[in-house]
Amino acid sequence: MRVLFVLLITLLLTNSVIAQHTMKFKPLRYDEDYSSLAGDTLRSEYEKIKFIPLSKNRESYISFGGEARFQYFYLNNEDWGDTDQDKDGYTLSRYLFHMDFHVGKRFRLFSQLQSSMVNSRMAASPVEENPLEMHQAFVDFNPVISERENLTVRIGRQELSYGSQRLVSVREAPNNRQAFDAARAIYILGSTKTEVFYGHYVQAGKGIFDDKFMGENTRLWGAYFTQSRLPFIKNADLYYFGLSKRNAKFNDGAGKEIRHSLGTRIFSAENDWKYDAEALYQFGYIGGKNISAWTASVNTSYRFSATPLKPEIGLKAELISGDLHKEDRSVETFNPLFPKGAYFGLAALIGPSNLMDLHPSASFELSPKLSFDVDFDVFWRYSKNDGIYAVNMTMIYPDGDSREKHIGDQLTGTLYYTPNKFLNLRWELTWFRAGNYLKEVGSGKDILYTGVTVQFKF
């Protein structure tokens, strides 16, 4: 802890260090490449831990990095008043430390420790607390390396993230990031990228180093194809995911779940106008019932980059299927698999299933280091015969024989401050006004949620 504190002070106070090192941190830390420092003979103290040469040609090296994140949250009327009120709020802390070891250009070992802790929380979940675990530990083999072509075979415990993270994500916003024990092949040819994988979801345990290896409860496999630099649409994804879960439960179905997801996506984020459109269909079975589910979303925004404050106006709309008829032979409830935790804001009050969502937003650049976002969500149930779910697909409320569709409205304001690339601060305030459905099936009280995040990376 003392070493981490000294490093933090050094990075914040030494402008020369910050100026020299311009490489951005990646959402997946194993995607960072510091081999460019091999030719730099005047490296700063910070750069010396990012690139430690182990051979004369400097093709073998080791790199270290990590992060510390601290959060405070307060909720008034948690679970819309159906949970005991916590008057003081709670805190979360997360520490990550990784080592990246390269032997030449064809072999690599990456490992990462994670410690996620919660304080003053009345009922902590595995998503919030995991005292100390080997979060990632994998080896890479690169049998094919050229300017246009690259093949990587990756085996071991690893994070997975695909596309817009609607289905498979690292789950960055929650306290405990998720990983898989998996085998994976990544092939890149020019502007085409293809991945295939098979893995077991790593379920967080309550103790130290007790996350089971190759757990049998939940398996995930799939293929993901991306083509970039296309005319007009710019980029396109085509993918398939398969899920096997030993015990699953929905409003109108329970038991072993085998679910297949086929989807496509077009997107561009290069210019002032950004867009992301996605559609997918799911089929399979659960507890003897057939699955037939789907979702479609459109997310578009435009940034007025030549205007003061550089405002960006956005609109997102989603349709996500829910079960249409109770006690029949079919389940239409959509399963988001392993999505990003903060699906509808950091509060993450509702998950993406049985939902219709209309989501206008606006963001403003108050200064180069300070920005402000505001967004408004309106939620309805897609089907009156299905309930609403959390992000992890735990049922919040069943349908309750309610004919009401309006779940509620959510207004969120977020302030971001980034003094440098190492440090990020975020403050969020969310107000959720309960709709008629919540008032019929539960206490239906309005929620007020606020959170402060301080995150340091190195």
PLY file of the C-alpha trace (Angstrom):
ply
format ascii 1.0
element vertex 458
property float x
property float y
property float z
element edge 457
property int vertex1
property int vertex2
end_header
0.00 0.00 0.00
2.87 2.39 0.82
4.48 1.74 -2.59
1.15 2.45 -4.31
0.74 5.70 -2.38
4.26 6.89 -3.27
3.67 6.06 -6.92
0.38 7.96 -6.92
1.98 11.10 -5.45
4.87 10.86 -7.92
2.56 10.63 -10.91
0.38 13.51 -9.76
3.20 15.89 -8.93
5.82 15.12 -11.56
4.69 16.85 -14.73
7.61 15.49 -16.72
6.46 11.93 -16.14
2.93 12.74 -17.28
4.18 14.64 -20.31
6.58 11.95 -21.45
4.19 9.03 -21.28
1.26 9.55 -23.63
0.08 5.97 -24.19
-3.54 5.53 -23.11
-4.70 2.77 -20.82
-6.96 0.18 -22.48
-10.26 -1.19 -21.08
-8.59 -4.62 -21.33
-5.19 -4.09 -19.75
-3.69 -7.05 -21.63
-4.25 -5.10 -24.88
-1.62 -2.55 -23.87
1.71 -2.82 -25.73
4.80 -1.15 -24.28
7.33 -2.67 -26.68
7.74 0.78 -28.27
9.78 1.74 -25.20
12.51 -0.69 -26.25
14.27 1.98 -28.28
13.97 4.67 -25.60
17.21 4.99 -23.65
15.99 7.91 -21.52
13.00 6.35 -19.81
11.34 7.99 -16.79
11.01 6.17 -13.48
7.44 5.31 -14.40
8.41 3.97 -17.83
11.01 1.76 -16.19
8.24 -0.32 -14.57
6.28 -0.43 -17.84
9.23 -1.88 -19.77
11.94 -3.93 -18.07
14.17 -5.56 -20.78
15.21 -9.17 -20.19
17.32 -9.78 -23.32
19.96 -7.90 -25.29
17.65 -7.41 -28.29
14.94 -6.18 -25.90
12.29 -8.45 -27.47
11.88 -10.19 -24.12
10.61 -7.92 -21.38
8.32 -7.64 -18.40
5.78 -4.91 -17.62
3.81 -4.10 -14.47
0.61 -2.12 -13.98
-2.56 -1.85 -11.95
-5.25 0.32 -10.47
-6.90 1.36 -7.24
-10.55 2.44 -7.21
-12.59 3.83 -4.30
-16.34 4.47 -4.37
-19.01 5.77 -2.02
-22.73 5.19 -2.68
-25.93 6.25 -1.00
-29.41 5.02 -1.92
-32.67 6.33 -0.56
-35.48 3.76 -0.96
-33.30 0.97 -2.30
-35.30 -1.57 -4.32
-38.10 1.03 -4.47
-38.68 0.80 -0.72
-38.81 -2.98 -0.40
-35.40 -3.22 1.32
-34.40 -1.98 4.76
-33.09 1.58 4.48
-29.33 2.10 4.86
-28.98 5.61 6.29
-25.19 5.94 5.98
-24.45 4.53 2.53
-21.55 2.18 1.81
-18.09 2.13 0.28
-16.43 -0.11 -2.30
-12.74 -0.54 -3.03
-11.00 -2.45 -5.82
-7.33 -3.18 -6.39
-5.88 -4.73 -9.54
-2.23 -5.56 -10.18
-0.89 -7.24 -13.31
2.33 -8.59 -14.76
2.90 -8.92 -18.51
5.85 -11.18 -19.40
6.98 -11.46 -23.05
9.53 -14.01 -24.31
10.34 -12.85 -27.84
7.41 -12.17 -30.13
5.73 -15.57 -29.97
5.18 -16.31 -26.27
3.58 -14.32 -23.49
2.35 -14.83 -19.92
-0.16 -12.40 -18.43
-1.37 -12.56 -14.83
-3.55 -10.24 -12.74
-4.60 -10.20 -9.09
-7.88 -8.64 -7.99
-9.13 -7.62 -4.55
-12.65 -6.20 -4.24
-13.98 -5.14 -0.86
-17.21 -3.62 0.50
-17.83 -1.80 3.77
-21.08 -0.88 5.58
-23.19 -2.78 3.05
-26.03 -4.72 4.69
-25.96 -7.53 2.11
-22.89 -7.67 -0.16
-23.10 -9.75 -3.34
-20.31 -11.61 -5.24
-20.41 -8.76 -7.77
-19.31 -6.39 -4.99
-16.95 -8.45 -2.83
-14.15 -10.91 -3.59
-11.28 -10.47 -1.09
-8.33 -11.75 -3.17
-8.20 -13.86 -6.32
-6.11 -14.68 -9.34
-8.37 -12.78 -11.70
-6.42 -13.54 -14.88
-3.63 -15.98 -15.73
-3.16 -16.98 -19.37
-0.51 -17.75 -21.95
-0.39 -16.52 -25.54
1.17 -18.31 -28.49
1.65 -16.45 -31.78
2.44 -18.97 -34.55
1.68 -16.43 -37.31
3.05 -12.88 -37.23
3.30 -10.50 -40.19
2.30 -6.96 -41.13
-1.13 -8.08 -42.43
-1.71 -11.35 -40.62
-1.63 -12.40 -36.99
-2.82 -15.48 -35.11
-2.95 -15.62 -31.30
-3.90 -18.71 -29.32
-4.81 -17.78 -25.73
-5.35 -20.35 -22.96
-6.18 -19.72 -19.32
-8.24 -17.44 -17.08
-9.03 -14.25 -18.98
-11.44 -11.36 -19.44
-13.71 -11.40 -22.50
-15.31 -8.37 -24.12
-17.13 -8.23 -27.44
-18.73 -5.46 -29.47
-20.96 -3.06 -27.56
-20.71 -5.32 -24.48
-24.46 -6.01 -24.59
-23.82 -9.75 -24.15
-20.20 -10.30 -23.06
-18.32 -7.71 -21.02
-15.57 -7.29 -18.44
-18.20 -5.76 -16.10
-16.07 -2.70 -15.36
-18.63 -0.61 -13.46
-19.39 -3.14 -10.67
-16.71 -3.70 -8.04
-15.72 -7.19 -9.15
-14.75 -7.64 -12.81
-15.68 -10.98 -14.38
-13.47 -13.56 -16.06
-13.66 -16.93 -17.83
-11.46 -20.03 -17.85
-11.22 -20.27 -21.62
-9.39 -21.31 -24.75
-9.47 -18.69 -27.49
-8.11 -18.14 -31.01
-7.81 -14.61 -32.43
-7.06 -14.25 -36.15
-6.49 -10.88 -37.82
-6.11 -10.48 -41.58
-6.00 -6.88 -42.73
-9.24 -5.20 -41.68
-10.91 -8.51 -40.74
-10.85 -9.98 -37.24
-12.22 -13.40 -36.28
-12.37 -14.94 -32.79
-13.56 -18.32 -31.56
-13.62 -19.40 -27.92
-14.91 -21.88 -25.37
-14.93 -21.20 -21.64
-16.38 -21.58 -18.16
-17.63 -18.57 -16.21
-15.63 -17.87 -13.04
-18.03 -17.61 -10.10
-16.65 -15.39 -7.34
-16.21 -17.03 -3.94
-16.42 -15.37 -0.53
-12.89 -16.27 0.57
-9.30 -15.88 -0.60
-8.19 -17.76 -3.73
-11.36 -19.88 -3.69
-12.77 -19.11 -7.17
-13.20 -22.53 -8.74
-11.27 -23.45 -11.87
-13.41 -24.66 -14.80
-16.65 -24.54 -12.82
-19.41 -26.63 -14.37
-22.41 -24.44 -13.56
-22.11 -22.01 -16.50
-20.34 -22.41 -19.84
-20.02 -19.98 -22.73
-18.72 -20.50 -26.25
-18.93 -18.62 -29.51
-17.48 -16.92 -32.55
-17.18 -13.20 -33.28
-16.42 -11.71 -36.70
-15.62 -8.01 -37.31
-15.09 -6.28 -40.64
-13.87 -2.68 -40.57
-13.32 -0.01 -43.24
-16.50 -0.94 -45.10
-18.12 1.55 -47.51
-20.99 3.60 -46.06
-21.67 1.54 -42.88
-17.98 1.70 -41.81
-17.89 -1.34 -39.46
-19.93 -4.52 -39.05
-20.03 -7.40 -36.56
-21.53 -10.85 -36.99
-21.54 -13.19 -34.01
-22.79 -16.34 -32.29
-22.79 -17.12 -28.55
-23.79 -20.37 -26.89
-24.72 -20.61 -23.20
-25.18 -23.61 -20.93
-26.42 -22.90 -17.41
-27.28 -25.62 -14.91
-29.89 -23.64 -13.00
-31.76 -20.70 -14.53
-35.01 -19.07 -13.48
-37.39 -16.76 -15.33
-40.97 -15.63 -14.76
-42.30 -18.61 -16.75
-39.45 -21.08 -16.90
-36.81 -22.72 -14.72
-34.21 -25.47 -15.00
-31.23 -26.21 -17.22
-30.81 -23.55 -19.88
-29.23 -24.04 -23.30
-29.40 -20.78 -25.23
-27.98 -19.79 -28.61
-27.63 -16.13 -29.66
-27.17 -14.96 -33.25
-26.62 -11.26 -33.86
-25.28 -8.52 -36.05
-24.19 -4.94 -35.47
-23.17 -1.92 -37.55
-21.36 1.00 -35.94
-19.11 4.01 -36.37
-17.55 6.37 -33.83
-14.90 8.11 -35.91
-16.58 11.45 -36.68
-19.00 13.86 -35.01
-21.91 11.62 -36.00
-21.82 8.28 -34.18
-24.17 5.36 -34.52
-24.53 1.82 -33.20
-27.37 -0.44 -34.34
-27.70 -4.05 -33.20
-30.18 -6.89 -33.50
-30.05 -10.48 -32.30
-32.21 -13.56 -31.92
-32.03 -16.28 -29.25
-33.23 -19.88 -29.38
-32.78 -23.08 -27.39
-34.60 -24.54 -24.38
-35.00 -24.17 -20.62
-36.58 -26.78 -18.36
-38.32 -28.47 -21.31
-39.63 -25.22 -22.81
-38.46 -23.73 -26.09
-36.68 -20.35 -26.14
-37.58 -17.71 -28.71
-36.26 -14.28 -27.67
-34.83 -11.22 -29.38
-33.67 -7.63 -29.00
-33.03 -4.63 -31.26
-31.42 -1.30 -30.41
-30.39 1.93 -32.11
-27.97 4.34 -30.48
-27.01 7.52 -32.34
-25.48 10.86 -31.41
-24.07 14.00 -32.97
-21.30 16.18 -31.54
-21.20 19.88 -32.35
-17.40 20.01 -32.17
-17.12 23.60 -33.50
-19.54 24.97 -30.87
-18.59 26.17 -27.36
-18.84 23.33 -24.79
-18.89 20.91 -27.76
-22.37 19.55 -26.90
-23.20 16.01 -27.98
-26.88 15.12 -28.35
-27.87 11.46 -28.37
-30.90 9.21 -28.61
-31.08 5.51 -27.82
-34.06 3.21 -28.20
-34.33 -0.49 -27.32
-36.87 -3.26 -27.64
-36.08 -6.35 -25.54
-38.46 -9.29 -25.56
-40.27 -10.72 -22.55
-42.44 -13.79 -22.08
-45.74 -13.42 -23.94
-47.92 -16.12 -22.36
-47.68 -17.75 -18.95
-47.74 -21.52 -18.49
-47.23 -22.36 -22.17
-44.41 -24.30 -23.88
-42.37 -21.26 -24.91
-40.15 -18.73 -23.10
-39.63 -15.39 -24.86
-37.64 -13.75 -22.06
-34.38 -12.33 -23.41
-31.17 -13.25 -21.57
-28.33 -10.65 -21.82
-25.80 -13.33 -20.76
-22.84 -11.39 -19.24
-23.46 -7.70 -20.02
-21.75 -4.60 -18.72
-22.96 -3.98 -15.17
-23.96 -0.33 -15.50
-26.32 -0.99 -18.39
-28.59 1.99 -17.66
-26.23 4.18 -15.65
-24.00 3.48 -12.68
-27.05 2.87 -10.48
-27.86 -0.30 -12.52
-31.40 -0.51 -11.14
-32.88 -2.50 -14.06
-31.42 -5.12 -16.36
-31.96 -5.46 -20.14
-34.82 -7.95 -20.31
-38.56 -7.58 -21.01
-38.04 -3.91 -21.66
-38.85 -0.99 -23.91
-36.53 1.93 -23.35
-36.34 5.45 -24.77
-33.17 7.26 -23.77
-32.31 10.85 -24.86
-29.00 12.27 -23.58
-26.67 15.25 -23.79
-23.05 15.81 -22.84
-20.96 18.97 -22.52
-17.22 19.58 -22.40
-16.92 22.24 -19.69
-13.13 22.24 -20.07
-10.50 19.88 -21.52
-10.49 18.03 -18.18
-14.10 18.45 -17.04
-17.31 17.19 -18.67
-20.96 16.81 -17.72
-23.53 14.29 -18.99
-27.28 14.26 -18.48
-29.67 11.55 -19.67
-33.30 10.62 -19.21
-34.62 7.05 -19.45
-38.25 5.99 -19.79
-38.86 2.28 -19.08
-41.85 0.10 -19.97
-42.33 -3.64 -19.78
-42.38 -5.20 -23.22
-44.83 -7.89 -22.09
-47.45 -7.63 -19.33
-47.01 -11.36 -18.68
-43.38 -11.09 -17.60
-41.61 -9.36 -14.72
-38.51 -7.20 -14.54
-34.97 -8.42 -13.92
-31.65 -7.20 -12.54
-28.57 -7.00 -14.78
-27.52 -10.50 -13.63
-31.01 -11.81 -14.55
-32.14 -12.22 -10.95
-35.85 -11.49 -10.92
-36.67 -8.20 -9.16
-40.46 -8.52 -9.43
-42.61 -11.13 -11.23
-45.45 -9.99 -13.46
-47.72 -9.84 -10.40
-50.80 -10.10 -12.63
-50.37 -6.39 -13.26
-51.66 -4.93 -16.53
-49.50 -1.83 -16.11
-46.49 -1.48 -18.43
-44.86 1.74 -17.24
-41.94 0.82 -14.94
-40.67 4.33 -14.32
-38.47 7.24 -15.41
-34.82 7.74 -14.59
-32.97 11.07 -14.67
-29.18 11.02 -14.27
-26.51 13.69 -14.15
-22.81 12.77 -14.20
-19.74 14.94 -13.72
-16.34 13.69 -14.91
-12.99 15.20 -13.97
-9.75 13.85 -15.48
-6.73 15.86 -14.31
-4.37 13.48 -16.16
-4.37 10.04 -17.73
-3.69 8.33 -14.40
-6.53 9.73 -12.34
-10.30 9.86 -12.94
-13.02 11.26 -10.71
-16.74 10.79 -11.24
-19.86 12.01 -9.43
-23.32 10.75 -10.34
-26.80 11.62 -9.12
-29.79 9.52 -10.21
-33.48 10.00 -9.48
-35.85 7.17 -10.42
-39.57 7.97 -10.39
-41.55 4.77 -9.89
-44.28 4.03 -12.43
-47.64 2.35 -11.98
-46.26 -1.17 -12.42
-43.80 -0.78 -9.50
-46.56 0.69 -7.36
-48.80 -2.32 -8.02
-46.23 -5.08 -7.40
-44.22 -3.45 -4.59
-43.90 -0.38 -2.40
-43.23 1.72 -5.50
-41.25 4.49 -3.82
-38.99 6.83 -5.77
-35.25 6.14 -5.57
-32.53 8.72 -5.03
-29.02 7.46 -5.71
-25.66 9.20 -5.59
-22.14 7.91 -6.04
-18.57 9.23 -6.03
-15.72 7.35 -7.74
-11.98 7.96 -7.55
-9.91 5.75 -9.85
-6.14 5.66 -10.24
-4.35 3.61 -12.91
-0.69 3.04 -13.62
0 1
1 2
2 3
3 4
4 5
5 6
6 7
7 8
8 9
9 10
10 11
11 12
12 13
13 14
14 15
15 16
16 17
17 18
18 19
19 20
20 21
21 22
22 23
23 24
24 25
25 26
26 27
27 28
28 29
29 30
30 31
31 32
32 33
33 34
34 35
35 36
36 37
37 38
38 39
39 40
40 41
41 42
42 43
43 44
44 45
45 46
46 47
47 48
48 49
49 50
50 51
51 52
52 53
53 54
54 55
55 56
56 57
57 58
58 59
59 60
60 61
61 62
62 63
63 64
64 65
65 66
66 67
67 68
68 69
69 70
70 71
71 72
72 73
73 74
74 75
75 76
76 77
77 78
78 79
79 80
80 81
81 82
82 83
83 84
84 85
85 86
86 87
87 88
88 89
89 90
90 91
91 92
92 93
93 94
94 95
95 96
96 97
97 98
98 99
99 100
100 101
101 102
102 103
103 104
104 105
105 106
106 107
107 108
108 109
109 110
110 111
111 112
112 113
113 114
114 115
115 116
116 117
117 118
118 119
119 120
120 121
121 122
122 123
123 124
124 125
125 126
126 127
127 128
128 129
129 130
130 131
131 132
132 133
133 134
134 135
135 136
136 137
137 138
138 139
139 140
140 141
141 142
142 143
143 144
144 145
145 146
146 147
147 148
148 149
149 150
150 151
151 152
152 153
153 154
154 155
155 156
156 157
157 158
158 159
159 160
160 161
161 162
162 163
163 164
164 165
165 166
166 167
167 168
168 169
169 170
170 171
171 172
172 173
173 174
174 175
175 176
176 177
177 178
178 179
179 180
180 181
181 182
182 183
183 184
184 185
185 186
186 187
187 188
188 189
189 190
190 191
191 192
192 193
193 194
194 195
195 196
196 197
197 198
198 199
199 200
200 201
201 202
202 203
203 204
204 205
205 206
206 207
207 208
208 209
209 210
210 211
211 212
212 213
213 214
214 215
215 216
216 217
217 218
218 219
219 220
220 221
221 222
222 223
223 224
224 225
225 226
226 227
227 228
228 229
229 230
230 231
231 232
232 233
233 234
234 235
235 236
236 237
237 238
238 239
239 240
240 241
241 242
242 243
243 244
244 245
245 246
246 247
247 248
248 249
249 250
250 251
251 252
252 253
253 254
254 255
255 256
256 257
257 258
258 259
259 260
260 261
261 262
262 263
263 264
264 265
265 266
266 267
267 268
268 269
269 270
270 271
271 272
272 273
273 274
274 275
275 276
276 277
277 278
278 279
279 280
280 281
281 282
282 283
283 284
284 285
285 286
286 287
287 288
288 289
289 290
290 291
291 292
292 293
293 294
294 295
295 296
296 297
297 298
298 299
299 300
300 301
301 302
302 303
303 304
304 305
305 306
306 307
307 308
308 309
309 310
310 311
311 312
312 313
313 314
314 315
315 316
316 317
317 318
318 319
319 320
320 321
321 322
322 323
323 324
324 325
325 326
326 327
327 328
328 329
329 330
330 331
331 332
332 333
333 334
334 335
335 336
336 337
337 338
338 339
339 340
340 341
341 342
342 343
343 344
344 345
345 346
346 347
347 348
348 349
349 350
350 351
351 352
352 353
353 354
354 355
355 356
356 357
357 358
358 359
359 360
360 361
361 362
362 363
363 364
364 365
365 366
366 367
367 368
368 369
369 370
370 371
371 372
372 373
373 374
374 375
375 376
376 377
377 378
378 379
379 380
380 381
381 382
382 383
383 384
384 385
385 386
386 387
387 388
388 389
389 390
390 391
391 392
392 393
393 394
394 395
395 396
396 397
397 398
398 399
399 400
400 401
401 402
402 403
403 404
404 405
405 406
406 407
407 408
408 409
409 410
410 411
411 412
412 413
413 414
414 415
415 416
416 417
417 418
418 419
419 420
420 421
421 422
422 423
423 424
424 425
425 426
426 427
427 428
428 429
429 430
430 431
431 432
432 433
433 434
434 435
435 436
436 437
437 438
438 439
439 440
440 441
441 442
442 443
443 444
444 445
445 446
446 447
447 448
448 449
449 450
450 451
451 452
452 453
453 454
454 455
455 456
456 457
